[in-house]
Amino acid sequence: MQQIVSFVFKNSYRLLFLLLLFLSLVLTIQFHSFHRSKVISSANFFTGGVYERIHSVSEYLQLKTQNDQLALENARLKMLLFNLKDSTLVPNLDSIKGVKKVNIIVSKVIHNAYNTHENYLTINSGSLQGVQTDMGVINNAGIIGIVDKTSENYATIVSILNVKSQINAKIKKTNHFGSLVWNGKSTGFVQLIDVPRLASVRKGDTIVTGGQSVIFPENIGIGTIDKIYIDNQTNYYTLNVKLFNDMTNLGPVYIIKSKDRDEIINLEKKNHE
């Protein structure tokens, strides 16, 4: 306390000057509109900058939540689109009539293999989330693969980059079907085989999922025709398809659960009895 009193006495003239300066500034700002507006403007600039930085930090911290919300919204939109004959059309809510034939489960790839001939992926959703064997897996760009095995909270996926994978696909503009396979060479290309020679095919034509599959809805994107070959043994086309997806860089995915799948399979089994 004695040191404080001593400091005040030693610096009394300086403290008095600062006090008078402060009072003069306050009076000037209070009674002169020009000076007052300048001070308010400067204060707003300072606080605005602080708030902007706080908001930026908050947005960064909330990125995961926002990404999850976007994934859920994409899933909802895809669920509407999959009820249409052509997924490129705008959904007509009246045509859906409240019946959702396809359910979507949002998940994420946590392990991605693409450098062997039999590649598998792992996702962080399993039987507890409703994932079952033989469900189709896609993302915003196109198809990823088919569910192989599940545990309670995880599942493995047979990647389309697997030489054992075989998926029904078609040329979108002509509806000519074939089997989508992988020759084990490039991660950016798959092959559509057994396409009839009657089909009109051109480089750049879009390849989508076919309507003969109970795993994938029709017209889900796969890629575009890059090269066209003729199989000398079968006299069918083999199409080299450039994938829409970058299979080496996968994140959020959607697992498709078709409510009609079991009914269709059971009906087809009866035809073989």
VOBA-1610 file (N, C-alpha, C; in pm, whole numbers, padded with zeros to 5 digits, always signed):
BEGIN
Met+00083-00121+00000Met+00000+00000+00000Met+00087+00126+00000Gln+00193+00125+00081Gln+00282+00240+00089Gln+00351+00265-00045Gln+00382+00156-00118Gln+00445+00171-00249Gln+00350+00237-00349Ile+00220+00204-00340Ile+00121+00263-00431Ile+00110+00413-00405Val+00101+00449-00275Val+00090+00591-00240Val+00214+00667-00285Ser+00329+00604-00268Ser+00454+00667-00310Ser+00456+00687-00461Phe+00408+00588-00534Phe+00405+00598-00682Phe+00314+00713-00727Val+00197+00726-00661Val+00101+00833-00698Val+00163+00970-00676Phe+00228+00989-00560Phe+00289+01119-00532Phe+00402+01151-00630Lys+00482+01052-00663Lys+00593+01076-00754Lys+00546+01110-00895Asn+00432+01052-00935Asn+00383+01071-01071Asn+00252+01148-01074Ser+00230+01231-00974Ser+00102+01302-00964Ser+00076+01391-01084Tyr+00179+01461-01136Tyr+00157+01551-01250Tyr+00122+01472-01378Arg+00192+01361-01396Arg+00163+01278-01514Arg+00024+01217-01508Leu-00013+01168-01389Leu-00146+01109-01372Leu-00255+01213-01391Leu-00231+01334-01341Leu-00328+01442-01358Leu-00343+01478-01506Phe-00229+01480-01577Phe-00234+01510-01721Phe-00315+01405-01797Leu-00292+01277-01764Leu-00364+01169-01832Leu-00513+01174-01801Leu-00546+01208-01676Leu-00686+01219-01637Leu-00755+01330-01714Leu-00689+01448-01721Leu-00747+01561-01794Leu-00759+01530-01944Leu-00658+01458-01998Leu-00663+01420-02139Leu-00780+01327-02166Phe-00800+01234-02074Phe-00911+01141-02090Phe-01045+01213-02084Leu-01058+01304-01987Leu-01183+01380-01974Leu-01208+01466-02098Ser-01104+01525-02152Ser-01120+01609-02271Ser-01164+01527-02391Leu-01106+01407-02402Leu-01147+01319-02512Leu-01293+01277-02499Val-01332+01244-02376Val-01471+01204-02352Val-01566+01317-02387Leu-01533+01440-02343Leu-01619+01555-02372Leu-01623+01585-02521Thr-01507+01573-02586Thr-01503+01599-02730Thr-01590+01501-02806Ile-01579+01373-02770Ile-01658+01270-02837Ile-01807+01290-02808Gln-01838+01326-02686Gln-01978+01339-02644Gln-02047+01456-02712Phe-01976+01569-02729Phe-02042+01690-02777Phe-02013+01723-02924His-01936+01635-02994His-01908+01658-03135His-01946+01532-03213Ser-02046+01542-03294Ser-02100+01425-03366Ser-01998+01361-03459Phe-01913+01442-03523Phe-01814+01388-03616Phe-01716+01296-03544His-01662+01344-03432His-01568+01262-03355His-01637+01138-03299Arg-01762+01155-03253Arg-01835+01041-03198Arg-01857+00932-03303Ser-01891+00972-03427Ser-01915+00875-03532Ser-01787+00799-03568Lys-01674+00871-03567Lys-01546+00806-03596Lys-01510+00701-03491Val-01533+00735-03366Val-01501+00641-03258Val-01591+00519-03265Ile-01720+00539-03289Ile-01814+00427-03299Ile-01778+00337-03417Ser-01740+00401-03529Ser-01702+00323-03647Ser-01579+00238-03618Ser-01482+00296-03551Ser-01360+00222-03518Ser-01389+00107-03423Ala-01477+00133-03326Ala-01513+00028-03229Ala-01585-00087-03298Asn-01675-00051-03390Asn-01748-00156-03462Asn-01653-00239-03547Phe-01556-00174-03608Phe-01459-00245-03690Phe-01380-00345-03606Phe-01339-00300-03488Phe-01261-00386-03399Phe-01344-00505-03350Thr-01463-00477-03296Thr-01546-00585-03243Thr-01593-00677-03356Gly-01622-00618-03473Gly-01663-00699-03586Gly-01555-00796-03627Gly-01430-00751-03626Gly-01319-00839-03659Gly-01305-00951-03558Val-01324-00917-03429Val-01316-01019-03325Val-01426-01123-03343Tyr-01550-01075-03365Tyr-01662-01166-03382Tyr-01644-01255-03506Glu-01589-01196-03612Glu-01568-01273-03735Glu-01470-01386-03712Arg-01364-01356-03637Arg-01265-01461-03608Arg-01323-01569-03517Ile-01404-01525-03419Ile-01469-01623-03331Ile-01562-01712-03411His-01636-01651-03504His-01729-01727-03588His-01653-01825-03678Ser-01539-01782-03730Ser-01459-01869-03816Ser-01411-01991-03739Val-01366-01968-03615Val-01321-02080-03531Val-01438-02172-03502Ser-01554-02113-03471Ser-01673-02193-03441Ser-01714-02276-03561Glu-01710-02215-03681Glu-01745-02289-03803Glu-01649-02406-03825Tyr-01521-02382-03801Tyr-01422-02488-03818Tyr-01450-02604-03723Leu-01482-02571-03597Leu-01510-02675-03499Leu-01638-02751-03531Gln-01729-02687-03605Gln-01856-02750-03638Gln-01858-02817-03774Leu-01741-02825-03841Leu-01737-02883-03975Leu-01786-03027-03977Lys-01749-03106-03876Lys-01790-03247-03874Lys-01943-03257-03865Thr-02003-03173-03778Thr-02149-03175-03765Thr-02216-03135-03895Gln-02160-03030-03959Gln-02218-02983-04086Gln-02204-03089-04194Asn-02089-03157-04199Asn-02070-03263-04297Asn-02168-03377-04275Asp-02191-03414-04148Asp-02287-03519-04117Asp-02427-03480-04160Gln-02463-03352-04138Gln-02595-03305-04178Gln-02610-03307-04330Leu-02504-03269-04402Leu-02508-03272-04548Leu-02522-03415-04599Ala-02452-03508-04533Ala-02461-03648-04574Ala-02603-03701-04555Leu-02666-03665-04443Leu-02803-03708-04419Leu-02899-03647-04520Glu-02876-03519-04554Glu-02961-03454-04653Glu-02944-03518-04790Asn-02820-03550-04826Asn-02796-03620-04953Asn-02866-03755-04955Ala-02862-03823-04841Ala-02929-03953-04833Ala-03079-03938-04854Arg-03138-03835-04794Arg-03282-03812-04810Arg-03317-03783-04955Leu-03235-03700-05021Leu-03260-03667-05161Leu-03245-03790-05250Lys-03141-03872-05222Lys-03122-03992-05302Lys-03238-04089-05282Met-03293-04094-05161Met-03404-04183-05134Met-03524-04145-05221Leu-03543-04015-05242Leu-03650-03969-05330Leu-03619-04002-05475Leu-03495-03980-05514Leu-03456-04003-05653Leu-03466-04150-05691Phe-03435-04241-05598Phe-03433-04382-05631Phe-03572-04440-05653Asn-03675-04365-05617Asn-03812-04410-05642Asn-03858-04375-05782Leu-03769-04311-05860Leu-03804-04273-05996Leu-03742-04368-06096Lys-03801-04377-06214Lys-03749-04462-06320Lys-03613-04412-06366Asp-03599-04280-06376Asp-03472-04222-06418Asp-03425-04128-06308Ser-03309-04156-06248Ser-03263-04078-06133Ser-03219-03937-06170Thr-03217-03904-06299Thr-03178-03769-06338Thr-03296-03674-06338Leu-03417-03725-06321Leu-03536-03640-06322Leu-03559-03577-06187Val-03631-03466-06186Val-03666-03400-06060Val-03778-03478-05993Pro-03768-03510-05865Pro-03869-03591-05799Pro-04007-03524-05802Asn-04108-03603-05830Asn-04246-03558-05821Asn-04307-03623-05698Leu-04330-03546-05594Leu-04374-03603-05467Leu-04507-03675-05480Asp-04592-03629-05572Asp-04722-03694-05590Asp-04707-03836-05642Ser-04600-03861-05721Ser-04582-03993-05780Ser-04527-04093-05678Ile-04468-04042-05571Ile-04412-04132-05470Ile-04520-04186-05377Lys-04621-04104-05348Lys-04736-04142-05266Lys-04695-04192-05129Gly-04587-04136-05075Gly-04545-04167-04939Gly-04481-04303-04922Val-04465-04380-05032Val-04405-04513-05023Val-04256-04503-05052Lys-04175-04543-04958Lys-04030-04538-04975Lys-03978-04679-04999Lys-03950-04710-05126Lys-03907-04845-05160Lys-03759-04867-05128Val-03687-04760-05108Val-03544-04774-05081Val-03507-04699-04955Asn-03440-04764-04864Asn-03389-04699-04744Asn-03240-04673-04761Ile-03193-04567-04698Ile-03053-04530-04707Ile-02990-04530-04568Ile-02874-04593-04556Ile-02797-04590-04431Ile-02668-04513-04459Val-02644-04407-04384Val-02524-04325-04405Val-02408-04385-04328Ser-02293-04398-04394Ser-02176-04455-04329Ser-02050-04388-04383Lys-01935-04442-04343Lys-01807-04384-04385Lys-01705-04495-04403Val-01624-04482-04509Val-01517-04578-04535Val-01402-04551-04438Ile-01363-04652-04361Ile-01253-04636-04266Ile-01129-04714-04310His-01146-04801-04408His-01031-04871-04466His-01062-04899-04612Asn-00966-04871-04700Asn-00989-04883-04844Asn-00870-04951-04909Ala-00891-05072-04959Ala-00787-05145-05031Ala-00815-05136-05180Tyr-00712-05107-05260Tyr-00732-05096-05404Tyr-00608-05142-05483Asn-00512-05205-05416Asn-00387-05242-05485Asn-00368-05392-05499Thr-00475-05472-05480Thr-00468-05616-05504Thr-00575-05652-05607His-00586-05779-05641His-00689-05822-05736His-00824-05842-05669Glu-00824-05867-05538Glu-00949-05886-05464Glu-00955-05782-05352Asn-01008-05666-05386Asn-01008-05553-05293Asn-01138-05543-05213Tyr-01121-05510-05085Tyr-01234-05493-04995Tyr-01222-05359-04924Leu-01338-05305-04883Leu-01341-05184-04802Leu-01406-05215-04668Thr-01380-05133-04569Thr-01446-05145-04439Thr-01517-05015-04407Ile-01643-05026-04362Ile-01721-04908-04324Ile-01755-04915-04176Asn-01788-04799-04117Asn-01814-04795-03973Asn-01963-04806-03940Ser-02032-04894-04010Ser-02171-04928-03980Ser-02188-05078-03994Gly-02272-05137-03907Gly-02292-05281-03911Gly-02436-05321-03889Ser-02455-05440-03837Ser-02589-05494-03821Ser-02676-05411-03727Leu-02614-05348-03628Leu-02691-05264-03537Leu-02751-05143-03608Gln-02688-05100-03716Gln-02739-04986-03794Gln-02826-05032-03911Gly-02847-05163-03923Gly-02933-05215-04028Gly-02862-05264-04152Val-02728-05269-04150Val-02652-05314-04266Val-02658-05466-04274Gln-02686-05518-04395Gln-02695-05661-04417Gln-02614-05701-04540Thr-02583-05828-04548Thr-02511-05881-04664Thr-02589-05855-04793Asp-02514-05828-04900Asp-02568-05807-05035Asp-02643-05675-05053Met-02620-05580-04964Met-02672-05445-04987Met-02576-05368-05077Gly-02628-05283-05162Gly-02545-05201-05249Gly-02488-05082-05175Val-02367-05041-05213Val-02300-04927-05150Val-02261-04827-05259Ile-02300-04701-05239Ile-02271-04596-05337Ile-02224-04471-05264Asn-02182-04370-05340Asn-02163-04236-05286Asn-02218-04136-05387Asn-02186-04009-05371Asn-02242-03907-05460Asn-02203-03926-05605Ala-02088-03989-05630Ala-02038-04003-05767Ala-02090-04128-05835Gly-02119-04234-05760Gly-02164-04357-05823Gly-02148-04477-05731Ile-02144-04598-05792Ile-02141-04719-05712Ile-02001-04745-05655Ile-01999-04811-05538Ile-01875-04845-05469Ile-01854-04996-05463Gly-01959-05068-05427Gly-01948-05213-05414Gly-02069-05272-05347Ile-02053-05393-05293Ile-02164-05468-05232Ile-02119-05520-05096Val-02208-05509-04996Val-02177-05556-04860Val-02149-05705-04862Asp-02038-05743-04800Asp-01998-05884-04795Asp-02028-05945-04659Lys-01966-05893-04554Lys-01987-05945-04418Lys-02010-05829-04322Thr-02081-05857-04212Thr-02110-05753-04113Thr-02081-05803-03971Ser-02042-05708-03886Ser-02041-05730-03741Ser-02142-05631-03684Glu-02142-05612-03554Glu-02242-05523-03495Glu-02225-05379-03543Asn-02100-05332-03556Asn-02077-05192-03587Asn-01993-05168-03712Tyr-01957-05274-03782Tyr-01873-05259-03901Tyr-01919-05357-04008Ala-01876-05328-04131Ala-01907-05417-04242Ala-01796-05410-04345Thr-01773-05521-04415Thr-01676-05521-04525Thr-01753-05518-04657Ile-01693-05452-04755Ile-01757-05431-04884Ile-01669-05492-04994Val-01731-05570-05083Val-01660-05615-05202Val-01655-05496-05297Ser-01537-05443-05318Ser-01521-05326-05404Ser-01549-05363-05550Ile-01591-05265-05629Ile-01604-05290-05773Ile-01466-05315-05834Leu-01360-05279-05760Leu-01223-05314-05801Leu-01186-05448-05740Asn-01265-05548-05770Asn-01243-05684-05723Asn-01273-05776-05841Val-01178-05863-05877Val-01194-05946-05997Val-01312-06043-05985Lys-01363-06061-05863Lys-01479-06149-05843Lys-01611-06072-05849Ser-01603-05939-05854Ser-01724-05857-05858Ser-01791-05869-05995Gln-01923-05877-05994Gln-02000-05884-06118Gln-02135-05818-06093Ile-02162-05708-06161Ile-02280-05625-06136Ile-02353-05599-06267Asn-02484-05608-06264Asn-02564-05579-06382Asn-02558-05430-06413Ala-02523-05396-06537Ala-02512-05256-06578Ala-02560-05242-06722Lys-02579-05117-06765Lys-02632-05095-06900Lys-02580-04963-06957Ile-02594-04951-07090Ile-02568-04824-07157Ile-02694-04739-07140Lys-02681-04622-07082Lys-02798-04546-07043Lys-02887-04508-07162Lys-02826-04468-07272Lys-02906-04415-07382Lys-02977-04524-07461Thr-02928-04649-07455Thr-02989-04756-07535Thr-03052-04866-07450Asn-03018-04871-07320Asn-03068-04975-07229Asn-03015-05114-07262His-02907-05126-07340His-02846-05256-07365His-02763-05296-07242Phe-02783-05421-07197Phe-02725-05467-07073Phe-02593-05541-07094Gly-02520-05552-06985Gly-02399-05631-06981Gly-02362-05657-06836Ser-02248-05720-06815Ser-02198-05747-06680Ser-02076-05659-06653Leu-02081-05589-06540Leu-01971-05502-06503Leu-01869-05582-06423Val-01746-05589-06473Val-01639-05664-06407Val-01514-05576-06401Trp-01409-05630-06340Trp-01281-05559-06333Trp-01170-05654-06374Asn-01082-05608-06462Asn-00974-05694-06512Asn-00849-05689-06424Gly-00854-05615-06315Gly-00743-05614-06220Gly-00627-05525-06258Lys-00646-05437-06358Lys-00534-05356-06405Lys-00534-05214-06347Ser-00629-05130-06385Ser-00629-04989-06344Ser-00739-04961-06243Thr-00708-04878-06142Thr-00808-04842-06042Thr-00911-04742-06095Gly-00886-04687-06212Gly-00977-04587-06267Gly-01072-04640-06371Phe-01061-04772-06404Phe-01141-04829-06511Phe-01196-04966-06473Val-01321-04991-06515Val-01380-05125-06508Val-01428-05161-06648Gln-01480-05284-06664Gln-01518-05329-06797Gln-01664-05376-06798Leu-01735-05337-06901Leu-01871-05387-06923Leu-01861-05489-07036Ile-01887-05616-07003Ile-01870-05724-07101Ile-02007-05777-07146Asp-02003-05859-07252Asp-02124-05925-07304Asp-02229-05826-07351Val-02185-05714-07407Val-02278-05617-07464Val-02306-05656-07609Pro-02432-05674-07650Pro-02463-05720-07786Pro-02406-05626-07893Arg-02366-05684-08007Arg-02313-05605-08117Arg-02420-05514-08178Leu-02545-05546-08155Leu-02654-05463-08206Leu-02660-05327-08137Ala-02600-05319-08020Ala-02605-05194-07943Ala-02526-05084-08012Ser-02582-04965-08009Ser-02512-04847-08061Ser-02428-04789-07948Val-02297-04799-07962Val-02208-04752-07854Val-02109-04652-07910Arg-02081-04551-07829Arg-01984-04448-07865Arg-01901-04411-07743Lys-01780-04369-07770Lys-01696-04320-07662Lys-01764-04202-07595Gly-01767-04202-07463Gly-01830-04095-07388Gly-01971-04126-07342Asp-02032-04235-07394Asp-02166-04275-07350Asp-02163-04312-07201Thr-02271-04283-07132Thr-02279-04307-06988Thr-02322-04450-06958Ile-02254-04512-06861Ile-02289-04645-06812Ile-02349-04631-06673Val-02465-04696-06652Val-02535-04689-06523Val-02576-04829-06481Thr-02626-04842-06358Thr-02673-04972-06311Thr-02798-05012-06388Gly-02814-05142-06408Gly-02927-05193-06486Gly-03048-05221-06400Gly-03156-05257-06466Gly-03281-05283-06396Gly-03300-05429-06359Gln-03199-05514-06386Gln-03211-05656-06356Gln-03146-05693-06223Ser-03110-05592-06145Ser-03044-05616-06017Ser-03139-05585-05902Val-03136-05670-05799Val-03214-05642-05678Val-03126-05574-05573Ile-03001-05549-05609Ile-02907-05487-05514Ile-02901-05337-05533Phe-02887-05291-05658Phe-02879-05148-05686Phe-03006-05101-05757Pro-03054-04982-05723Pro-03161-04922-05802Pro-03111-04894-05944Glu-03203-04885-06037Glu-03166-04860-06175Glu-03115-04717-06194Asn-03022-04701-06288Asn-02972-04571-06331Asn-02879-04501-06232Ile-02812-04577-06146Ile-02708-04519-06061Ile-02581-04508-06144Gly-02515-04394-06139Gly-02399-04369-06223Gly-02283-04464-06197Ile-02212-04499-06303Ile-02091-04581-06292Ile-01973-04511-06358Gly-01990-04473-06487Gly-01882-04406-06557Gly-01918-04383-06702Thr-01817-04358-06784Thr-01838-04334-06927Thr-01748-04425-07009Ile-01792-04457-07130Ile-01716-04546-07218Ile-01588-04476-07262Asp-01475-04544-07240Asp-01345-04490-07280Asp-01293-04557-07407Lys-01306-04689-07413Lys-01262-04763-07532Lys-01361-04876-07561Ile-01367-04916-07688Ile-01460-05019-07732Ile-01382-05131-07799Tyr-01405-05255-07752Tyr-01338-05372-07809Tyr-01444-05473-07855Ile-01404-05562-07944Ile-01489-05673-07984Ile-01421-05803-07941Asp-01494-05878-07857Asp-01441-06006-07810Asp-01451-06107-07924Asn-01337-06154-07973Asn-01335-06245-08088Asn-01397-06381-08056Gln-01398-06419-07931Gln-01454-06549-07893Gln-01606-06545-07886Thr-01660-06436-07830Thr-01805-06428-07812Thr-01872-06339-07916Asn-01794-06257-07985Asn-01846-06161-08083Asn-01935-06055-08017Tyr-01913-06032-07887Tyr-01981-05926-07813Tyr-01884-05810-07791Tyr-01942-05695-07756Tyr-01858-05581-07720Tyr-01804-05599-07579Thr-01683-05552-07559Thr-01628-05528-07426Thr-01595-05380-07418Leu-01654-05312-07322Leu-01639-05167-07309Leu-01550-05133-07191Asn-01447-05056-07215Asn-01365-05007-07105Asn-01431-04880-07050Val-01465-04882-06922Val-01546-04776-06861Val-01462-04695-06763Lys-01452-04567-06789Lys-01382-04476-06697Lys-01477-04440-06583Leu-01438-04473-06460Leu-01525-04455-06343Leu-01547-04308-06309Phe-01670-04278-06265Phe-01697-04146-06209Phe-01622-04130-06077Asn-01614-04239-06001Asn-01552-04236-05868Asn-01400-04245-05876Asp-01335-04177-05783Asp-01194-04201-05757Asp-01189-04305-05645Met-01170-04430-05682Met-01179-04538-05584Met-01063-04540-05486Thr-00964-04456-05508Thr-00851-04448-05414Thr-00875-04342-05307Asn-00986-04271-05316Asn-01012-04162-05222Asn-01161-04158-05191Leu-01203-04237-05091Leu-01344-04250-05057Leu-01370-04205-04914Gly-01483-04142-04891Gly-01522-04095-04757Gly-01662-04141-04723Pro-01760-04049-04715Pro-01898-04087-04683Pro-01958-04176-04792Val-02035-04276-04752Val-02102-04365-04846Val-02246-04388-04799Tyr-02326-04442-04890Tyr-02466-04473-04860Tyr-02491-04620-04888Ile-02548-04691-04789Ile-02584-04830-04807Ile-02732-04835-04842Ile-02763-04907-04949Ile-02900-04909-05001Ile-02970-05035-04956Lys-03085-05018-04893Lys-03166-05132-04850Lys-03297-05131-04928Ser-03310-05224-05021Ser-03432-05233-05101Ser-03536-05315-05026Lys-03652-05255-05001Lys-03758-05326-04930Lys-03819-05437-05016Asp-03802-05427-05148Asp-03860-05527-05238Asp-03768-05643-05266Arg-03643-05635-05217Arg-03542-05735-05252Arg-03584-05876-05211Asp-03620-05896-05085Asp-03655-06030-05036Asp-03776-06086-05110Glu-03873-06000-05136Glu-03994-06045-05205Glu-03960-06094-05346Ile-03874-06020-05416Ile-03835-06058-05552Ile-03756-06188-05552Ile-03661-06202-05458Ile-03578-06323-05451Ile-03664-06445-05421Asn-03756-06431-05325Asn-03843-06543-05289Asn-03933-06583-05405Leu-03980-06485-05480Leu-04065-06514-05595Leu-03986-06587-05704Glu-03863-06543-05728Glu-03781-06607-05831Glu-03741-06748-05790Lys-03725-06771-05659Lys-03692-06907-05613Lys-03805-07004-05643Lys-03929-06955-05634Lys-04043-07042-05661Lys-04045-07091-05805Asn-03989-07010-05896Asn-03987-07050-06036Asn-03892-07166-06062His-03798-07187-05967His-03698-07294-05984His-03732-07418-05903Glu-03843-07412-05832Glu-03881-07527-05749Glu-03947-07636-05833
//
